[in-house]
Amino acid sequence: MHAVILAGGKGVRLRPYTTALPKPLVPIGDQHAILEIVMRQLAAAGFKTVTLAIGHLGHIIRAYVGNGSQWGLRVGYAVEDSPLGTMGPLLTMQDRLPEHFLVMNGDILTDLDFAGVLKHHEASGAPLTIATYARQVKIDFGVLTTESGTITGFQEKPSIDYRVSMGVYGVSRSALAKYTPGLPLGFDELVLDLLAAKTPPAAYDFGGYWLDIGRPDDYDRANAEFSSIRPVLMPFESADAVPGVAELPIPAARTAPDDTAEVPAAAGAQSDGRAA
């Protein structure tokens, strides 16, 4: 199984934490970066190869991750020279991606079954599968329904239930075939195009733990909760068998991030770490 991690954003909403660090590398707890947790989860779920789509401060991500061997993964890189949107980076590497693959943001904490999402996607036959999460908004006011100057309905402080994208997707190459590599492609544009073509995305509903670390408040919450949710996020972890990042040996690729010969290509990236 193959995963693409989107790690090229500037993390503007998370400043000042992301002034010097790319968002996927901000620390959670005492030992782990977000990206390390995701890498361990993918390896435990049975993924073998990962492509990291990098841009802003990408050299730091490359130096930290190296070739991924410390997690039992083969990692390649696709470099985003200009912003391409959420789905745009996939277009530059689609010729080297498998028919079905996982795509995820590099800044989320969740105990979602990543392998389950991909298997559900393959079975659905849909071009795109979106992992979804339930949210509720409470309205602090009485809500009126009006028609032609007349009140026709009233609800006292109602709640609105809806589902949101978790930033994790199952994708088939067929979903990307009509788009031009090198041009931006947003998630919203892709979904609307699929709906217009009457090839709707499939949904993978999830009710476990999910936190999108997009704002300082989210980051503070992640750190406050990490000690209690760590067994949920990393049930495979053993203090004796799985070293923390502080104890991991540093591979040569970390000390020589520009020596791309030391980073073998995974599916979806050339051996020099760049997508065509």
C-alpha positions in Angstrom: 0.0 0.0 0.0 1.2 3.5 -0.8 0.4 6.8 0.9 1.0 10.4 -0.2 1.4 12.9 2.7 0.8 16.6 1.9 3.4 18.5 3.8 4.1 21.6 1.6 2.0 24.2 3.3 3.3 27.3 5.1 1.3 26.7 8.3 0.3 30.4 8.5 -2.5 29.8 10.9 -0.1 28.0 13.3 2.4 30.8 13.6 4.6 31.5 15.5 5.2 27.8 15.9 5.8 27.4 12.2 8.1 30.4 11.7 11.2 28.1 11.8 9.6 24.6 11.6 7.3 23.1 8.9 3.9 22.3 10.5 4.3 18.5 10.3 7.4 18.7 12.4 6.1 20.7 15.4 6.6 18.5 18.5 3.7 16.7 20.2 4.5 15.6 23.8 8.1 15.2 24.8 9.4 13.1 22.0 7.4 13.0 18.8 6.7 15.2 15.8 3.3 15.0 14.2 4.9 13.5 11.1 6.7 10.8 13.1 3.4 9.7 14.6 1.8 9.5 11.2 4.8 7.6 9.8 4.6 5.0 12.6 0.9 4.6 12.1 1.2 4.0 8.4 4.0 1.4 8.9 1.9 -0.3 11.6 -1.1 -0.3 9.2 0.9 -2.2 6.5 1.9 0.6 4.2 5.3 0.1 2.6 5.9 3.3 0.6 5.3 6.9 1.1 5.7 10.0 -1.0 6.1 13.3 0.8 4.9 16.3 -1.1 7.0 19.1 0.3 7.5 22.8 -0.4 7.9 25.4 2.4 10.9 24.4 4.6 10.9 21.1 2.7 14.6 20.7 3.2 14.0 20.3 7.0 11.4 17.6 6.4 13.8 15.8 4.1 16.6 16.0 6.6 14.3 14.7 9.4 12.7 11.9 7.5 15.5 10.8 5.2 14.6 7.6 3.4 12.1 6.4 6.0 14.0 3.3 6.9 13.8 4.0 10.7 10.1 3.3 10.4 10.4 0.4 8.0 9.1 2.6 5.1 10.5 3.6 1.7 10.1 7.4 1.3 10.4 9.5 -1.8 9.8 13.2 -2.3 7.8 15.4 -4.7 8.9 19.1 -4.5 6.2 21.8 -4.9 8.0 24.8 -6.3 4.8 26.9 -6.2 1.5 26.4 -4.4 -0.6 23.8 -6.2 -3.6 23.4 -3.9 -4.5 20.3 -2.0 -4.7 17.9 -5.0 -2.4 19.6 -7.4 0.8 17.9 -6.1 -0.7 14.5 -7.1 -0.8 15.5 -10.7 2.9 15.8 -10.9 3.5 12.3 -9.7 0.4 10.4 -11.0 2.3 8.4 -13.7 4.3 6.7 -10.9 1.4 6.2 -8.4 -0.4 2.9 -8.0 -4.0 2.7 -9.3 -5.4 3.3 -5.8 -3.6 5.1 -3.0 -4.1 7.0 0.3 -3.7 10.8 0.5 -3.6 12.7 3.8 -2.6 16.0 5.3 0.6 15.9 7.3 -0.9 17.8 10.3 -3.6 15.6 11.8 -3.7 13.4 14.8 -6.2 10.5 14.6 -6.6 6.8 15.3 -8.3 6.3 11.9 -7.7 3.0 10.3 -5.7 4.2 7.2 -5.6 0.8 5.6 -9.3 0.5 6.2 -9.9 3.7 4.3 -7.9 2.5 1.3 -9.6 -0.9 1.3 -13.0 0.7 1.5 -12.1 3.0 -1.4 -11.0 0.1 -3.6 -14.2 -1.8 -2.9 -16.4 1.2 -3.5 -15.4 1.7 -7.1 -15.6 5.5 -6.6 -12.9 7.7 -8.0 -12.5 9.4 -4.6 -13.2 8.4 -1.0 -13.4 11.0 1.8 -12.9 10.2 5.5 -15.6 12.2 7.3 -16.2 13.3 10.9 -19.4 14.5 12.6 -19.5 18.0 13.8 -22.2 20.1 15.5 -22.7 23.8 15.6 -25.0 25.4 18.3 -26.7 28.6 17.2 -26.9 31.1 20.1 -30.0 32.8 18.7 -33.6 31.9 17.9 -33.7 31.2 14.2 -36.6 32.5 12.1 -37.8 31.4 8.7 -39.4 34.1 6.7 -41.3 34.3 3.4 -42.7 37.4 1.8 -42.3 39.4 4.9 -44.1 36.8 7.1 -42.5 34.6 9.8 -43.3 31.1 8.8 -41.1 29.2 11.3 -39.1 29.5 14.5 -36.5 27.4 16.3 -35.0 28.3 19.6 -31.2 28.0 19.6 -31.0 25.0 17.3 -28.0 22.8 16.7 -26.8 22.0 13.2 -25.3 18.5 12.6 -23.0 18.0 9.6 -20.0 16.0 8.5 -16.6 17.4 7.5 -13.6 16.1 5.6 -10.9 14.8 7.9 -8.1 15.5 5.4 -7.7 11.8 4.6 -8.7 10.4 1.2 -8.6 7.3 -0.9 -7.8 8.3 -4.5 -7.8 6.5 -7.8 -5.7 7.8 -10.6 -8.8 8.0 -12.8 -10.0 10.9 -10.6 -7.0 12.9 -11.8 -6.8 12.0 -15.5 -8.5 15.1 -16.9 -6.3 17.7 -15.0 -3.1 19.3 -16.2 0.1 18.6 -14.2 1.7 21.8 -12.9 -1.6 23.7 -12.5 -3.3 24.1 -9.1 -6.1 21.8 -8.2 -8.1 22.3 -5.0 -10.0 19.6 -3.1 -13.2 21.7 -3.6 -12.7 21.8 -7.4 -12.2 18.1 -7.6 -15.2 17.2 -5.5 -17.5 19.6 -7.4 -16.3 18.2 -10.7 -17.0 14.7 -9.6 -20.5 15.6 -8.5 -21.1 17.4 -11.8 -20.0 14.3 -13.7 -22.3 12.1 -11.6 -19.4 10.1 -10.3 -19.8 11.1 -6.6 -17.1 10.4 -4.0 -17.6 7.7 -1.4 -17.7 8.5 2.3 -15.8 6.7 5.1 -17.5 7.8 8.3 -15.4 7.8 11.4 -16.2 8.4 15.0 -12.9 8.0 16.9 -10.2 10.6 17.8 -9.4 13.3 15.2 -7.7 16.6 15.7 -6.7 18.9 12.8 -3.8 20.9 14.1 -4.5 24.1 12.2 -4.4 26.8 14.9 -2.4 27.5 18.1 -5.4 26.5 20.2 -5.5 23.1 18.4 -1.8 22.6 18.9 -2.1 23.4 22.6 -5.0 21.0 22.9 -2.9 18.3 21.2 -0.1 18.7 23.7 -2.5 18.8 26.6 -4.2 15.6 25.5 -1.3 13.6 24.2 -0.3 11.7 27.3 -3.9 10.4 27.6 -4.5 9.7 23.9 -1.0 8.3 23.2 -2.2 4.6 23.7 -5.0 5.3 21.3 -2.9 6.9 18.6 0.0 4.5 19.0 -1.4 1.2 20.3 1.5 -0.7 18.7 4.1 1.2 20.8 6.1 -0.6 23.4 8.6 1.2 25.6 10.9 -1.8 25.2 10.5 -2.5 21.5 9.8 0.9 19.9 12.2 3.7 20.5 11.1 7.3 20.8 12.4 9.8 18.4 15.0 11.0 20.9 16.5 7.5 20.9 16.3 6.8 17.2 19.7 6.5 15.4 20.1 9.4 13.0 20.6 8.1 9.4 23.1 9.7 7.1 20.3 11.3 5.1 19.4 13.5 8.1 22.8 15.0 8.2 23.1 15.4 4.5 19.7 16.4 3.3 20.9 17.6 -0.1 22.6 14.3 -0.9 19.5 12.9 -2.6 21.4 9.8 -3.7 20.8 8.5 -0.2 17.0 8.8 -0.6 15.7 6.0 -2.8 12.5 6.7 -4.7 9.2 5.3 -3.5 6.3 5.0 -5.8 5.4 8.5 -7.0 8.8 10.1 -6.8 12.0 10.1 -8.8 15.3 9.0 -7.3 16.3 12.6 -7.0 13.3 13.3 -4.8 11.5 15.4 -7.3 8.3 14.5 -9.2 8.4 15.0 -12.9 
